[in-house]
Amino acid sequence: MSQMAIAKEMEFITDENILKNTVSARTTQGIVESVDLQARSAVISGYTYDFGTPDMPVPIEVKMYNSDYGAFELLEGGMKVEVVYGDTGDLRLVVRLQQLSNNATIEEY
C-alpha cells in the first residue's frame, strides 16, 4: 500500500470521522507470524495489520514487554502481543501494540 493510501486511511482518526462511526476501534491478542519492514505491516494470528509510516501525524505506540519503549522494527515472529487497531473494513491500522509475556495466555475477543 502506498504512503498516500495509508495517509488516506488514517483520516478515520479525526473526531468528525469517529462521530460518523466510519471506523471500528478494536482490541485483540495474538501471535506475530511475520513482519514486513518495507511495507510496515505484520501478520498477527492470521490477520494483516498496517503500521503506517514513521512520520504519521498520530504516531503508532509500540511497547515491548516490561518496557515503556519499543518500535515496530523490534517485532519478531513468535511474539505474543495485544493490539488496539482501527478497522476501516479494508484495513486494520494499528494504534497501539503491547508485547505480552511469552507465558501469557492469549485471549480471544
C-alpha positions in Angstrom: 0.0 0.0 0.0 1.4 3.4 -0.9 2.0 6.1 1.7 -0.7 8.2 0.1 -3.2 5.3 0.5 -2.1 4.9 4.2 -2.5 8.6 4.8 -6.0 8.4 3.3 -6.9 5.5 5.6 -5.5 7.5 8.6 -8.3 10.1 8.1 -10.5 7.9 10.3 -8.7 9.2 13.4 -10.3 12.7 13.1 -13.1 13.5 15.6 -15.6 14.0 12.8 -15.0 10.5 11.3 -15.1 8.9 14.7 -18.5 10.6 15.3 -19.7 9.3 12.0 -18.8 5.7 13.1 -16.7 5.2 9.9 -14.2 3.1 11.8 -14.4 0.4 14.4 -11.8 0.5 17.2 -11.0 -3.0 18.4 -8.6 -4.7 20.7 -7.3 -8.3 20.2 -4.4 -10.5 21.2 -2.4 -12.8 19.0 1.0 -14.1 18.0 3.2 -12.3 15.4 3.6 -14.7 12.5 5.6 -12.4 10.2 6.8 -8.8 9.9 7.3 -6.9 6.6 9.6 -3.9 7.4 9.4 -2.4 4.0 5.5 -2.5 3.8 5.3 -1.7 7.6 2.9 -4.5 8.2 2.7 -7.6 10.3 0.6 -10.8 10.2 -0.7 -11.5 13.7 -2.7 -14.7 14.2 -3.6 -14.8 10.5 -4.7 -11.1 10.0 -2.6 -8.4 8.4 -2.1 -5.2 10.4 -0.7 -2.0 8.9 1.6 0.2 11.0 1.5 3.3 8.7 4.5 5.4 8.0 7.1 6.6 10.7 6.2 10.2 10.0 2.4 9.9 10.5 0.8 12.8 12.4 -0.5 10.3 15.0 2.4 8.0 15.9 1.8 4.3 16.5 2.6 3.3 20.1 4.6 0.1 20.3 5.8 -1.2 23.7 8.0 -4.2 24.4 7.3 -6.5 27.4 8.4 -4.9 30.7 9.2 -1.6 29.0 7.6 1.7 28.2 9.5 1.7 24.9 9.5 -0.2 21.7 9.4 0.1 17.9 7.7 -1.6 15.0 11.1 -2.7 13.8 11.7 -4.7 17.0 8.7 -7.1 16.4 9.6 -10.7 15.7 7.8 -13.8 14.7 6.5 -15.8 17.8 5.9 -12.7 20.0 2.6 -12.6 21.8 1.0 -9.2 21.6 -2.1 -7.2 22.3 -3.2 -4.8 19.5 -5.5 -1.9 19.5 -6.4 -1.0 15.9 -8.9 0.8 13.7 -10.8 -1.4 11.3 -12.0 0.5 8.3 -13.3 -2.6 6.6 -10.4 -2.5 4.1 -7.5 -2.1 6.5 -6.6 -2.9 10.1 -4.5 0.1 11.2 -2.6 -0.3 14.4 -2.9 2.4 17.0 -1.2 0.7 19.9 0.7 -2.6 20.3 2.0 -4.1 23.6 4.2 -7.2 23.7 2.9 -9.7 26.2 4.9 -12.2 28.3 6.0 -15.4 26.5 3.9 -17.2 29.2 0.8 -15.2 28.6 -2.4 -16.9 27.7 -3.9 -15.4 24.5 -7.5 -14.3 25.0 -9.7 -14.2 22.0 -12.1 -11.2 21.9 
